[in-house]
Amino acid sequence: MIRYKPIIVLLLIIICLPISLMPATASSTIDAPHLSLYDFLNITGLDFESYHNMMASASASGRYPHFLEGNRQRYEAFRARNPEIPFAAVIAYVNVNADLGFYRHIEPVRDPYEIHALVNKNFGLPSGFQPSDFVDIGTGHLMRAEAAEHFRKMSAEIRDAGLRVQVIVTFRSYQTQAGTHGRGVSRFGQASADRQFARPGHSEHQLGLAVDILQRSGFEFMTQARFQNTREYAWLLENGHRFGFILRYPNEYRHIHGYIYEPWHWRFVGVDVATAMHHEGIALLEEFYGRYLDSRIFNRVLKDLMGKTYPRIFGMDVFYDGQALSFDVPPRAINNRIVVPLRAIFEALGATVRWDAATQTVTASTDDTVVVMTIGCTFPTVNGQIVEIDLPGVVVNGRTLAPLRFVAEAFGRTVDWDAHARTASLAAS
């Protein structure tokens, strides 16, 4: 597994939701059969890093936003067979049918044009699928445009590091894959061929997003088995995510992905996804997809963010002098910070609130305190003094949420957080 590195500090991109994307419209979107990541982020007003950190934070606290009620029995059965796998990963694997065996329950790939599309032994592509945006990566091999651009940049850095690689395969059509797999069956038998070659429709090469790479030394090429011992391979493990590439079939997860160890096979999934996988230490696209990218998860999370159906996945209670405060958008934790609707908490603390739409600035004042916050800015002022905060406001359902502790302390209150009960209590300092 890729070594864990701490999550970088979250910087939210504030996207104000227009009236057309308020709850009534969002409700109809929830019922869409395959809500895409990009549609989901647009509706919620989150960027990908914000969404990922919010979900990871919930799982770390023992709450699983990717838990789908219809899969409950399968989760328990798979967990019983694999007690060494953390429950959050168990949920993810079952969500992508990893518990059903290889080629036994095949579903169509949700959207073959998504950069992070999951193609494996349980999700297949139609025979006629072939991307239309192919470009030459500079070696005579074709990849989709976005993947090709990032591969060229990665190749340049590899050369600058004094290393050399050779591209062996990129795009491979359904028909070509059928021939490759068929020859493998003739030579090795069905079971062995299935471990070495994808069946037609189940190869990432058909997506135009996969590349097989070996080391180049003069005119001699390293064998595939030896590539894992090269400096080039070590460089890719350490740096591939910066260009959106992941090692797709690591050795220790053969029971999940179903192939032999392929240190030469690298898959483009986009810089955001690859970087998040690297930082969180998630080695398999199956796990990451089943945690964060399945459209059913978007639907569930969207309902929770709207305060419907699952209001306690991310939500929590806030008390002031022993009385529970009421919010039309539930408070929640983002990047280990409690955020609450700004106007509601200001008014609960007895402040008068004034909103300047032109400058996107809110001013809250009492007899002795004036707080000024500009949306998207991490430098609000308290009585004219700049105070740096590490999390600006985030717009959810047309409400601006801001860090509770900053707001409370600005008005002379303390905050006591009970992680077990998921409650925050405010009191006079």
Disulfide bonds with the S-S distance in Angstrom:
none
